[in-house]
Amino acid sequence: MISRPDKRLIYDVGAHKGEDTEFYLKMGFDVVAIEPMAELFESLSTRFVKEVADGRLTLLNVAVSDRSGAQQFFASEKSDWGTMIPEWAARNEQFGVRNRRVTVQTERFETILEKHGIPYYLKIDIEGSDLLCLKALRPFAAKPKFVSLESNKVSFRGLLDEFELMRLLGYDRFKIINQQRVPLQTAPIPFDFQPGSSGLFGADLPGQWHSAVNAIARYIPIFARYKFFGDNTSGARLVRRAAPIVPTALRLLPPWYDTHATRMDHDESG
């Protein structure tokens, strides 16, 4: 039984091109990076060959699932939109972003945690499957000090379920981070965050930590904006039609947000 998290370990679940992995390594952490797409995995293996050889980086070419084996994955032509979830793939098609079906190896996140340990920070960005990683933490006595995930902005019931799960895991303080503003963040080391990266984490995050009630309240106007201008709404289609004439209309389209959580009132032994 794992009794406490590894203070030098970060999980990058949904590593993509390694934008976040690079930052974590430069911050001095060891990293377990998970990426299901073969071409992205090969690129990561080449980019970080030294860190892998030094034992600072473990690369896993799997998709997180509720079972191990081989499963269908929707590889998107927009590489960071790849997903295991058919509904998410259909949403991508509505945006005019095509998918192709590929077979990938899958693994239960519980198995990954048992083998590689509980991290200090768990970053999750796997297009609709984020909660599988949080649910996998339930049987472990130890929990990460910090976690982040891309929260639901379509179903308010779904958002409440996320916060309830985090509460059951012991997380009691939260920050809602506008991911479009990540490139404006100032890192504690010389580093420029790229668009699409997760950015700062833990104590370095800007702003104050909020209770669950206050964090959920902050999501109410975000949901309202998504209702009128999010995803494939009529408002979003109107904005895109107007954009060639009035480029500033694109500002009406909502950014995406990550929820960061921590266990302020708990020690790191869980």
C-alpha positions in Angstrom: 0.0 0.0 0.0 1.4 3.4 -1.0 1.3 5.6 2.1 2.4 8.9 0.7 3.0 10.7 -2.6 6.4 11.1 -4.2 7.2 14.8 -3.7 9.5 14.7 -6.8 7.0 13.0 -9.2 4.5 14.5 -11.6 2.1 12.7 -13.9 1.4 14.3 -17.3 -1.7 12.4 -18.4 -2.3 13.5 -22.0 1.3 14.5 -22.8 0.6 15.5 -26.4 3.8 17.0 -27.8 5.5 17.4 -24.4 4.7 21.0 -23.7 4.0 20.4 -20.1 6.5 17.5 -19.6 9.3 19.8 -20.6 8.3 22.4 -18.0 8.0 19.8 -15.2 11.5 18.3 -16.1 13.1 21.8 -16.1 11.5 22.4 -12.7 13.5 19.4 -11.5 10.7 16.8 -11.2 10.6 13.3 -12.4 7.7 12.7 -14.8 5.4 9.9 -15.9 4.0 11.0 -19.3 1.1 9.1 -20.9 0.3 9.5 -24.6 -1.7 7.0 -26.6 -1.0 8.2 -30.2 2.0 6.3 -31.7 3.3 9.2 -33.7 3.2 11.6 -30.8 4.8 9.0 -28.5 7.6 8.5 -31.0 8.2 12.2 -31.1 8.3 12.4 -27.3 10.8 9.5 -27.2 13.1 11.4 -29.6 12.7 14.8 -28.0 13.4 13.5 -24.5 15.8 10.7 -25.2 18.3 11.9 -22.6 15.7 12.3 -19.8 14.4 8.8 -20.5 17.9 7.4 -20.4 18.6 9.2 -17.2 15.5 7.7 -15.6 13.9 11.1 -15.0 11.1 10.5 -17.5 8.9 7.4 -18.0 6.9 7.4 -21.2 3.8 5.2 -21.5 2.2 4.6 -24.9 -1.3 3.8 -23.6 -4.7 5.4 -23.3 -6.4 5.5 -19.9 -9.5 3.3 -19.9 -11.7 1.3 -17.5 -9.9 -1.9 -18.7 -6.6 -3.0 -20.1 -6.2 -4.3 -23.6 -6.8 -2.9 -27.1 -9.6 -0.4 -27.8 -10.8 2.0 -30.4 -9.4 5.6 -30.3 -10.6 8.6 -32.3 -7.4 10.3 -33.6 -8.3 13.8 -34.5 -6.6 15.9 -37.2 -6.3 18.5 -34.5 -3.8 16.4 -32.5 -4.8 17.5 -29.0 -8.5 16.5 -29.6 -7.9 12.8 -29.7 -10.4 11.0 -27.5 -11.8 7.6 -26.4 -15.3 9.0 -26.2 -17.6 8.7 -29.3 -19.6 11.8 -28.2 -16.5 13.9 -28.1 -15.4 12.6 -31.5 -18.9 13.6 -32.9 -18.5 17.1 -31.4 -15.1 17.4 -33.2 -16.8 16.5 -36.5 -19.4 19.2 -35.9 -16.6 21.7 -35.8 -15.3 20.3 -39.1 -12.4 18.5 -37.5 -12.2 15.0 -38.9 -11.3 11.9 -36.9 -9.9 8.6 -37.9 -10.4 5.4 -35.9 -7.2 3.6 -34.7 -6.5 0.8 -32.3 -4.5 1.7 -29.2 -3.3 -0.1 -26.1 -5.2 0.8 -23.0 -4.5 0.5 -19.3 -6.4 1.1 -16.1 -5.1 4.1 -14.2 -5.1 2.1 -11.0 -2.5 -0.2 -12.5 -0.3 2.7 -13.6 -0.4 4.2 -10.1 0.4 0.9 -8.5 3.5 0.5 -10.7 4.8 4.1 -10.8 3.6 5.6 -7.5 1.4 8.5 -6.4 2.6 11.8 -7.7 2.9 15.2 -6.0 0.9 16.7 -8.9 -1.5 14.9 -11.2 -2.2 16.8 -14.5 -5.1 15.3 -16.5 -6.1 16.4 -20.0 -7.5 13.4 -21.9 -10.6 14.7 -23.7 -13.6 13.4 -21.8 -11.9 10.6 -19.8 -10.4 12.8 -17.0 -12.6 11.4 -14.3 -11.2 7.9 -14.8 -8.0 9.1 -13.3 -9.6 10.8 -10.3 -11.8 7.7 -9.6 -8.7 5.5 -9.7 -7.3 7.4 -6.7 -10.1 6.2 -4.4 -8.5 2.9 -3.1 -5.2 4.5 -2.4 -4.4 5.9 1.1 -2.1 8.5 -0.5 -3.4 11.2 -2.7 -1.6 13.8 -4.9 -1.1 17.1 -3.2 -2.3 18.8 -6.4 -4.5 17.7 -9.3 -5.9 19.5 -12.3 -8.4 18.6 -15.0 -10.4 20.2 -17.8 -13.8 20.5 -16.2 -17.2 20.0 -17.7 -18.7 23.2 -19.1 -21.8 21.8 -20.8 -23.5 19.8 -18.0 -23.8 21.6 -14.7 -24.8 18.3 -13.1 -21.6 16.9 -14.5 -19.6 19.7 -12.9 -21.2 19.1 -9.5 -20.3 15.4 -9.8 -16.7 16.4 -10.5 -16.5 18.5 -7.3 -18.3 15.9 -5.3 -15.7 13.3 -6.4 -12.9 15.7 -5.5 -14.5 16.3 -2.1 -14.7 12.6 -1.4 -11.0 12.4 -2.3 -10.2 15.0 0.3 -9.7 18.0 -2.0 -11.1 21.2 -0.4 -9.5 24.2 -2.2 -9.8 25.1 -5.9 -8.7 27.5 -8.6 -10.4 28.0 -11.9 -7.8 28.8 -14.6 -8.5 30.4 -18.0 -6.3 28.3 -20.3 -6.1 31.0 -23.0 -4.1 33.1 -20.5 -1.5 30.4 -19.8 1.0 31.9 -22.3 0.9 35.1 -20.2 1.9 33.3 -17.0 5.3 33.9 -15.5 7.2 30.8 -14.7 9.6 30.6 -11.7 12.3 29.5 -14.1 13.1 30.8 -17.6 10.3 29.2 -19.6 7.7 30.3 -22.1 4.4 28.5 -22.0 3.0 27.6 -25.4 -0.7 27.9 -26.3 -2.4 24.7 -25.3 -0.1 23.9 -22.4 -1.4 23.5 -18.9 0.9 26.1 -17.4 1.7 26.7 -13.7 0.5 24.4 -11.0 0.4 24.1 -7.2 1.7 27.0 -5.1 2.8 28.9 -8.2 -0.7 29.3 -9.7 -2.0 32.9 -9.8 -5.0 33.9 -7.6 -6.4 32.7 -4.4 -7.7 29.2 -3.5 -11.5 29.0 -3.2 -13.8 26.7 -1.4 -15.9 24.3 -3.5 -19.0 26.5 -3.1 -17.1 29.6 -4.3 -15.4 27.7 -7.1 -18.7 26.4 -8.4 -20.2 29.9 -8.2 -17.3 31.1 -10.4 -18.4 28.5 -13.0 -21.9 29.9 -13.3 -21.1 32.8 -15.7 -18.7 30.4 -17.6 -21.6 28.0 -18.2 -23.9 30.9 -19.2 -21.3 32.0 -21.8 -21.0 28.4 -23.1 -24.7 28.1 -23.4 -24.8 30.9 -25.9 -21.4 30.8 -27.6 -19.9 27.4 -26.7 -19.1 24.4 -28.9 -21.5 24.2 -31.9 -24.2 26.7 -30.7 -26.0 29.0 -33.0 -24.1 31.9 -31.3 -20.8 30.3 -32.1 -21.7 29.8 -35.7 -22.8 33.4 -36.0 -19.6 34.6 -34.5 -17.5 32.6 -36.9 -19.5 33.9 -39.9 -19.0 37.4 -38.7 -15.3 37.0 -37.9 -13.9 37.7 -41.4 -15.7 41.1 -41.3 -15.4 41.8 -37.6 -12.4 39.9 -36.2 -13.0 41.1 -32.7 -16.3 39.0 -32.6 -14.1 36.0 -31.9 -13.7 37.3 -28.4 -17.2 36.2 -27.7 -16.2 32.6 -28.0 -15.4 31.1 -24.6 -12.0 29.8 -23.6 -11.6 26.5 -21.9 -10.9 26.3 -18.2 -9.0 23.9 -16.0 -9.9 23.2 -12.4 -7.0 22.9 -10.0 -7.5 21.3 -6.6 -5.4 20.8 -3.5 -5.7 19.3 -0.1 -5.1 22.4 2.0 -6.3 20.8 5.3 -4.5 17.5 4.9 -0.9 16.4 5.2 0.6 14.6 2.2 0.2 11.2 3.8 -3.4 11.3 2.7 
